[in-house]
């Protein structure tokens, strides 16, 4: 593996008989992701855009921790989230539990159709409902 311009390149052989290597660009370092935070005294809104996957989940974990510091409730807006994988789901659940234990919590206020679908299919959506819903 080599890195060119910040992108990881993996080499593999095209064919067992052809010794010429082919270069495959790894999308791992090119995942589109953006998270913005609007802080309030008792709550913070975190807006997530792009793909929430194994490469971007650690960044979201840090953003959620900072937003929920001091027992703030985090209002999570996934309206512009285009993809969520198991690493993203793990961060959402772990952060929600951690922030709840610290006196805050996480409430889902919006989700894109893609995010809503995966959260429903995995049962994660239930974890973000208000207790009386």
N, C-alpha and C positions, 0 to 999 in steps of 0.2 A: 504494500500500500504506500502511496506517496500523496503529498498534499500540494496542490497547485492553486494558487490564489485563494486559499482558505477552504477549498473544496477537496474532500478526500476522494482519491481515485483508487480504484481496485483494479488490479490486472488479472486477467484470466485468459486462458487459451480458447481460441475460436473453435478449434477442432483438434482432436487428439493427434492428427498427423501434421497439422499446420503449426509451426513453432512461432508464428507471429502473434504477439499478445494483442488483445483488444482492450480498450480502456472503457470502463463503465463508471459513470459519474454517480456517486452516492448522494441521494437526496437528504441524507441525515443532516448535513450542515446547511442545507438550503431550505429548511422547513419555514414557511411563512408563519409568523406569530407576532402578536403585539398585545400587551396588557397595559391598560391605563387605570390609575386609581384617583378617585376624588374622595378626599378625606373630610369627614365631619367629626363632631365631638363624640357622638354615640354610635355612628355607623360610617362605613366607607363603601363606596361603590367601586367594584372592579369590573371593567369591561375587557373582554377577551375577544380578539379577532384572529382568524387564521386557524391553524391546525394545533390541536392539543394532543401531543403524542409523546413518545419516550424521550425525544430530544428537547421538547419545550416544557414538559411537565415539571422538571426541577425549578425552572424559572417561575412558573405560576405558583409553585409551593412557597417560594420566597416572597412573592408579591402578596399572596394571601396572608402569610405570617405577619408581614409589615402592616398590612391593612387592618388586621384583627388585633394588633397590639393594644394592650390596655383594656381588653374586654369588649372592644368594638364589635358590632355585628357587621359582617361583610355581606353586602348586597351584590350578588354575582350576576352579571349580564353576559350571557353567551350568545347573544343575538347575531353576532358576526363570526361565530365559530363554525368552521367548515368541516371539521373532522375531530373525533374524539376516539382514542384507543384505550386499551386497558391501563396503560401508565397514567393517562389523564384521569380516568375514573378513580384509580387508586389515590392520586393526589387530591381530588375533590373530596373523597370520603375521609381520608386521613386528616386533611385540613379542617373539614367540618367537625370531626370528633375532637381534634386538638383545640380548636377555637371555642368549642362548646365547653370543654373542660376548663378553659381559662375565663369563662364567664361571658363569652360572646357567642358566636355561631356564624353559620353561613345560610343565607336565604337566596334561592334562585329567583331572579326577577324577570328574566327573559332568556329564551333559548331559540336558536335557529332551528329550522326543520331537521337538519342533520344531527345537531346536538340533542334535540328533544327525542328523536327516534332512538338513538343509542342509549340515552338515559332511561327511556321507558322500557326498552327491550331488556336491559340489564337489571331493572328494578331500582336503579339508583335514584330516580326521580322521587320516590317515596321518602328518601332520607332528607330531602330538602323541603318537604311540605311543612306547613305550620301544624302544630300539635292538634288544633281543632278542625283541620281539614280532612 
